[in-house]
Amino acid sequence: MLEFIIIGWTFWFIAPSVVVALVLFYCVADESPGFAMAITLVYILLIQFCSNFSITQWVTLNTTFFIKVILGYIVIGVIYAVFKYWVYLTEKKRVWGRAFEIFLKSKKIDDLKYTFENLPDEYKGDAYKTMKCFELPDLMTSTKNITFWMGYWPWSFIWTMINNPLKWLFEEIKHQLGGLFKGLHWRIIGKRKAALESWQESSYNSRD
């Protein structure tokens, strides 16, 4: 029994499968398609040459079933990629919109009256400097991600369903409590920090 567990298919199939699945979750979270492809190839070679199960022989004996599985996998991957790209763009739009809202408030601009579409010309230069770090993606640069989502949709789907709601929740909590933390900061050390900055400016002016 011990020999079967150590050198049998339970070791050469189940154990590597669990490890590879965990690594692929990491690759999806880290957006590392190259590493995901490498670990997948290593896994296939490991099953092919280090176990009694022959992938090529199984495919030869079950060609029709294999083709159906591959086609189904691709179709589901395409559908998921459309969904994932919508989620991805929505998230980028939300982050960009939140940053733009903060910029408007910093300039004391009415965020209900003005948007990025009708922003006054005198603020566009400052807006560009502030918002350029929140660059919105274009379709060409997203092609690699779309292909990655299509190829590894089971892992990407599970990660998206777990990660995105939690991230949105904590970001919303952070946004809603932002005023509270800013008030605490100002009451406890904000005035002293402002005084130090004014003293620094006075020191520079006196040197001039």
C-alpha positions in Angstrom: 0.0 0.0 0.0 2.8 2.4 0.9 4.6 1.6 -2.3 1.5 2.4 -4.3 1.1 5.8 -2.6 4.7 6.7 -3.1 5.3 5.6 -6.8 1.8 5.0 -8.0 -0.5 7.4 -9.9 -1.7 9.0 -6.7 1.8 10.6 -6.3 2.5 11.3 -10.0 -0.9 12.7 -10.8 -2.8 14.0 -7.7 0.1 15.7 -5.9 1.6 17.5 -8.9 -1.9 18.5 -10.0 -2.6 20.2 -6.7 0.8 22.0 -6.8 0.3 23.1 -10.4 -3.2 24.3 -9.7 -1.9 26.5 -6.8 0.9 27.8 -9.0 -1.5 28.7 -11.7 -3.6 30.6 -9.2 -0.5 32.6 -8.4 0.2 33.2 -12.1 -3.3 34.4 -12.6 -3.1 36.8 -9.6 0.3 38.0 -10.7 -0.6 38.1 -14.4 2.3 36.0 -15.5 1.3 34.1 -18.7 4.8 33.0 -19.5 5.3 31.3 -16.2 1.9 29.7 -16.4 2.7 28.2 -19.8 6.1 26.9 -18.6 4.6 25.2 -15.5 1.8 23.7 -17.7 4.4 22.2 -20.1 6.5 20.8 -17.2 3.3 19.3 -15.7 2.4 17.6 -19.0 5.9 16.2 -19.5 5.9 15.0 -15.9 2.7 13.1 -16.4 3.8 11.8 -19.8 7.2 10.4 -18.8 7.1 9.9 -15.0 3.8 7.9 -14.7 2.1 4.9 -16.2 -0.4 7.2 -17.9 0.4 8.1 -21.5 -1.2 11.4 -22.7 -0.4 10.8 -26.3 -1.8 7.2 -26.2 -5.0 8.4 -24.5 -5.5 11.2 -27.1 -5.0 8.7 -29.9 -7.6 6.3 -28.5 -10.1 9.1 -27.7 -9.5 11.6 -30.5 -13.1 12.6 -31.0 -13.8 13.1 -27.3 -10.5 15.1 -27.0 -11.5 17.4 -29.9 -14.9 18.0 -28.3 -13.3 18.8 -25.0 -10.8 21.2 -26.6 -13.5 22.9 -28.6 -15.7 23.3 -25.6 -12.8 24.6 -23.5 -12.1 27.2 -26.2 -15.7 28.3 -26.5 -16.1 28.7 -22.7 -12.7 30.5 -22.7 -13.9 33.0 -25.3 -17.1 33.7 -23.5 -15.2 34.1 -20.2 -12.7 36.4 -21.8 -15.5 38.7 -22.9 -16.8 38.8 -19.4 -13.4 39.2 -17.8 -12.5 42.1 -20.2 -15.7 43.8 -19.2 -14.8 43.4 -15.5 -11.3 44.6 -16.3 -12.4 47.7 -18.1 -15.1 48.5 -15.5 -12.5 48.3 -12.8 -10.1 50.5 -14.6 -12.9 53.0 -15.3 -13.9 53.0 -11.6 -10.3 53.5 -10.4 -9.8 56.3 -12.9 -13.1 57.9 -12.0 -12.4 57.8 -8.3 -8.9 59.4 -8.9 -10.5 62.1 -11.1 -13.1 62.8 -8.4 -10.3 63.3 -5.8 -8.5 65.7 -8.2 -11.7 67.8 -8.7 -12.1 68.0 -4.9 -8.4 69.0 -4.5 -9.0 71.9 -6.9 -12.3 72.7 -5.3 -14.2 72.1 -8.5 -17.8 71.1 -8.4 -17.7 67.4 -9.4 -21.4 67.4 -10.1 -21.1 70.3 -12.6 -17.8 69.3 -14.3 -16.5 66.0 -15.7 -13.5 65.1 -17.7 -15.5 65.9 -20.8 -16.2 69.5 -19.9 -13.3 70.3 -17.6 -12.2 73.9 -17.9 -9.1 74.5 -19.9 -7.2 76.0 -17.0 -7.3 72.7 -15.1 -6.5 70.4 -17.9 -2.7 70.6 -17.5 -2.9 69.8 -13.8 -5.4 67.1 -14.5 -3.1 65.4 -17.0 -0.2 65.5 -14.5 -2.4 63.9 -11.9 -4.2 61.4 -14.0 -1.4 60.1 -16.3 -0.4 57.5 -13.7 -3.9 56.1 -14.1 -3.6 55.4 -17.8 -6.5 53.7 -19.3 -5.7 50.5 -21.3 -6.2 50.1 -25.0 -7.2 47.0 -26.9 -3.8 46.3 -28.4 -2.0 46.2 -25.1 -4.8 44.1 -23.6 -4.4 41.3 -26.2 -1.9 39.4 -24.1 -4.3 39.5 -21.1 -7.3 38.4 -23.2 -5.4 35.4 -24.6 -4.2 34.5 -21.1 -7.8 34.6 -19.7 -9.0 32.5 -22.5 -6.3 29.8 -22.0 -6.6 29.7 -18.2 -10.2 30.6 -17.7 -11.0 28.1 -14.9 -8.3 29.6 -12.6 -9.0 33.1 -13.7 -12.7 32.8 -13.1 -12.3 31.4 -9.5 -9.7 34.1 -8.7 -11.9 36.9 -10.1 -14.9 35.7 -8.1 -12.9 35.6 -4.9 -10.5 38.6 -5.3 -12.6 41.3 -7.0 -15.6 41.4 -4.5 -13.1 41.5 -1.6 -11.0 44.2 -3.3 -14.0 46.3 -4.1 -15.4 45.9 -0.6 -12.1 47.1 1.1 -11.6 49.9 -1.3 -15.2 51.1 -0.7 -14.7 51.0 3.0 -11.4 52.9 2.6 -13.2 55.5 0.5 -16.1 55.9 2.9 -13.8 56.2 5.9 -11.4 58.5 4.1 -13.0 61.6 5.7 -12.7 60.1 9.2 -9.1 59.3 8.8 -8.3 62.7 7.3 -10.0 64.4 10.2 -8.0 62.3 12.7 -4.8 63.1 10.9 -5.5 66.9 10.9 -6.5 67.0 14.5 -3.5 65.0 15.8 -0.5 66.0 13.6 -1.9 67.9 10.6 -1.5 71.4 12.1 2.1 70.6 13.3 3.0 69.3 9.8 1.6 72.4 8.2 3.5 74.6 10.6 6.8 72.7 9.9 6.2 73.2 6.1 5.6 76.9 6.6 8.8 77.2 8.7 10.7 75.4 6.0 9.4 77.9 3.4 10.3 80.8 5.7 13.8 79.4 6.1 14.3 79.2 2.3 12.9 82.8 1.9 15.3 84.1 4.6 18.3 82.6 2.8 17.3 84.3 -0.4 
